[in-house]
Amino acid sequence: MEHPILFISIILEKMGLPVPHGPVGHSLLEQLCAPYMTYTWLVMAFLFFVAKLTLGDLEMVPGKGQNFWELVIGGMDDFFADNMGREMTDKFFPMIATFALYIAVANLIGLIPGFMSPTSSLNTTLALTLIVWLSHHVIGFKAHGLGYYKHFMGPVWWLVPLLLPIEIISNFARLLSLSIRLFGNIMAKETLLAILFMLAGGFFAPLPIMILGVLVSVVQAMVFVLLTVVYFSQAQEHAH
């Protein structure tokens, strides 16, 4: 199949379900106005305005909004520092924390009837994955120079012919596992909710599935961020 995303969209259209991505091969303007891009802008605007409203005036005695953000940001900072070290956290905290907040809100927005999660499009999840994948190799080369290649060679020289292809394939497989895991879970959540809404004909009938959808949305954001931290941490470690 030349365009698997197009194939999926055709199936969903035949079923009368919402298509969670834009048209394939159209103009740049049409791609920028595709549903997943529209909801991406919406999520970005939501995060911006919520942060502006709750953190517009920082106070010595924080209110509820400031307390919430201090808890979230402080918790992520401690987690990243424990797993990547303070130096790495100071460099990459803005990027990883932004990914965490964006993915969490993007996953959750699809639970609102009539809305879709931009992360239910492979275009979105693959773009995020490419940034993580390229960044962790940049970290590796900055930390070890050309010696970074030793991460792919194995512990002893006579295993190189066996381990080198395996390490290279497994590293490229991160592109698929990280992007398709997030895309597949959120796509399944959106499709299941759409079917249940059509069958139930009301808002409260699929409520248990919506609660499960909240759990899936949060867990998938945590998994993506956790794997990002693991990849960054492994890239700076010395090869064994």
Residue, then its C-alpha position, 0 to 999 in steps of 0.5 A: m500500500e503506497h499510502p497507509i494513512l490514506f488507506i485508513s482514511i478511506i476505511l473510516e470514511k466508509m464507516g462514517l467516522p471522523v478522519p484523524h488526519g489531513p489529505v495526503g499529497h495536497s498543497l502546503l496551505e491545505q496541509l496547514c489547515a488539515p484537521y490535525m494541524t487545526y487542533t494542534w494550533l488549538v492545543m498550543a493556544f490553550l496552553f499559552f492562554v492557560a499559562k498566561l492566566t494562571l502565571g501572569d502575576l507570580e506571588m510569594v504566596p501562590g494561588k491555586g493556579q501557581n500551585f498547580w504549575e509549581l507541582v507539575i513543573g517541579g515534579m517533572d524537573d525532579f524526575f528528569a534530574d534523577n534520570m538524566g542528571r542536572e546538567m542535561t535537565d537544565k539543557f533539555f527541560p524546556m523541550i521535554a516538558t513542552f512535549a509532555l504538556y502538549i501530548a497530554v492536552a492533545n490526547l485529552i482534547g479528543l474526549i470532547p465530543g466533536f473534537m479530535s486529538p492531533t496525536s491521532s495522526l501519524n503526521t504529528t507523532l512521527a514529527l515529535t519522534l523525529i525531533v527526539w530521535l535526532s536530538h538523542h544522537v546529537i547528544g551522543f556525538k556531543a558527549h563522546g565525539l566520533g567515539y559514539y559509534k561504540h554504542f553500536m559495536g557491542p562489548v567485544w570485537w568478535l560480536v561486532p558482525l552480529l551486534l552492529p546490524i541488530e543495534i542499527i535496526s533497533n535504533f531505527a525501530r525507535l522511530l516506529s515504536l515511539s510514533i506508532r505506539l502513541f498514534g495507535n493508542i490515541m487513534a483506537k481511543e478516538t475510533l472506539l469513542a466515535i462508535l460508542f457515541m453513534l451506538a449509544g446516541g447520548f453523552f453518558a452511555p460511553l462514560p466508562i470508556m471516556i474515563l478509560g480514555v483519560l487514563v490512556s491519554v495521560v499514560q501515553a504522554m508519560v510513556f513518550v516522555l519517559l522513553t525520551v528521557v531514557y534515550f537522552s540518558q543512554a546517549q550520554e552514557h559511556a558504551h559498555 
